[in-house]
Amino acid sequence: MKVFIGSVIVLLLIGAGIWLMLSPSFKKVGETASKVKENFKEENDGNDNAEKEK
C-alpha cells in the first residue's frame, strides 16, 4: 500500500512538472526569473567595480 501511495505521489509530481513546462504561465515565470537574474548581475557588477576602484 505504501508503494502504491508513493508511486501516485511521484506520478503527480512528474505530471505537475510537465504541466508547468507546457503552460503559458511557466513562460511568464521564466521571463520574470531572467529579469531578476539580470538585475542581480548588474548589482553585483556594480559592487565589484566599486570595490576594485578603492
N, C-alpha and C positions, 0 to 999 in steps of 0.2 A: 504493500500500500504506500509506503514511504517513497519507493522508487517511482511509482506512478505519479504521485503528487510532485515530486522533484522534476520529473520529465515534463509535466504540464507547465510548471513554472518556467523551465528553460525554454520551452516552445513559445510561451507567451512573451518572454524577453526577446527572443530572436524575432518574433513577429512584430513586436513594437519597434525594434531597431530597423527592420526592413521598411515598416510604415513611415518612420521618420525620414529615412533616406529618400523615399519616393514622394513624400508630401511636400507641397509648396512651402509650408511653414518652416521646414528644415532649411530651405534655401535662405529664408529671411534670417534665421538664427545664424547661419553660416556667414552671411554678409555682415551682420552686426558683430560677430566674433572677429572677423577680419578687420573691421574698423577699430575695434577696441585694441586689437593686437598692434595695429599701426600706430595708434596713439601711445601705447606703452613704449614702442620702439623709439618714437620721436622724443618722448620724455627721457628715456634712458640715454639716447644720443646727446641730448642737450645737457644732461648731468655729467656725462663723461667728458664732453668738451669743456665744460666749466671747470671740472677738476683738473684737466690737463693744462689749462691756461694758468692756474695758480702755481 
